[in-house]
Amino acid sequence: MEENSFERIYKVVKQIPRGTVATYGQVAALAGNRRWARVVGYALHVNPDPENIPCYRVVTKDGRVSEAFAFGGENEQVRLLMEDGIEFVDGHVDMKKYQWFTPQIY
């Protein structure tokens, strides 16, 4: 059976290491289509298994959290990222320091 786009996105998000974040565009590219950034957002908003699919590790390209984080709002996303050891500077993640390095898409 062929994986659908959401399944491919969830598979990528499961791989984001603790202590790092990925961007919506980065997840989209790793899932197979660079144009899926919005699809990534939709998929994460309906995440069927937040315990095992760490959607909170996905942020905007400039390190901002989602105002519409589906599992407790943006403050909860910030709390979860801080639990992972990620620091915030002026309200956003320092992407140079914390972005998951995935050389296959750069």
C-alpha positions in Angstrom: 0.0 0.0 0.0 1.3 3.4 -0.9 1.8 6.0 1.9 -0.4 9.1 1.7 1.1 12.6 2.2 0.2 12.8 5.9 1.8 9.4 6.6 5.0 10.5 4.8 5.0 13.8 6.9 4.5 11.9 10.1 7.3 9.5 9.3 9.7 12.5 8.8 8.5 14.3 12.0 9.1 11.1 14.1 12.8 11.4 13.0 13.4 14.9 14.3 15.9 14.4 17.1 15.3 15.7 20.6 17.0 19.1 21.0 16.4 20.1 17.4 13.6 21.6 15.3 12.7 21.4 11.6 10.8 23.9 9.5 7.5 23.2 7.7 9.4 23.5 4.4 12.1 21.2 5.5 9.6 18.5 6.6 7.8 19.0 3.2 11.0 18.4 1.2 11.9 15.4 3.3 8.4 14.0 2.8 8.8 14.3 -1.0 7.4 17.6 -2.1 8.9 21.0 -1.3 5.5 22.6 -2.0 3.8 20.8 0.9 4.7 23.3 3.7 1.0 24.1 4.2 0.1 20.4 4.0 2.6 19.8 6.8 0.8 22.4 8.9 -2.6 20.7 8.2 -1.1 17.2 8.9 0.4 18.4 12.2 -2.9 20.1 13.3 -4.7 16.7 13.1 -1.8 14.7 14.4 -3.4 11.4 15.5 -0.6 10.5 17.9 1.1 13.5 19.5 2.9 11.2 22.0 4.9 9.5 19.2 4.8 12.2 16.5 6.5 15.2 18.0 4.8 17.9 16.0 5.9 20.6 18.4 9.4 20.3 16.9 8.2 21.9 13.7 8.5 25.7 13.5 8.6 28.4 10.9 11.7 29.1 8.9 12.5 32.0 11.2 12.0 29.8 14.3 8.6 30.9 15.4 6.1 28.6 17.0 2.6 28.1 15.7 0.0 30.4 17.1 -2.5 27.6 16.3 -0.6 24.8 18.0 -3.3 22.1 18.2 -2.1 20.6 21.5 -2.3 23.4 24.0 -1.5 26.5 22.1 1.8 28.3 21.4 2.8 28.5 25.1 2.6 24.7 25.3 4.7 24.3 22.2 7.3 26.6 23.7 7.2 24.6 27.0 7.7 21.3 25.1 10.6 22.7 23.1 12.3 24.1 26.3 11.9 20.6 27.9 13.9 19.3 24.9 16.6 21.8 25.7 15.9 24.4 23.1 16.4 28.0 24.0 14.4 31.0 22.8 15.9 34.3 21.8 13.4 37.2 21.4 10.5 34.8 21.2 11.9 32.4 18.6 14.2 29.5 18.2 17.8 30.2 17.1 17.7 28.3 13.9 21.5 28.4 13.4 21.9 26.5 16.7 18.9 24.2 16.8 17.7 23.4 13.2 17.9 19.7 12.4 20.7 19.3 9.8 19.4 17.2 7.0 22.0 17.4 4.2 20.0 15.5 1.7 17.8 18.6 1.1 20.4 21.4 1.1 
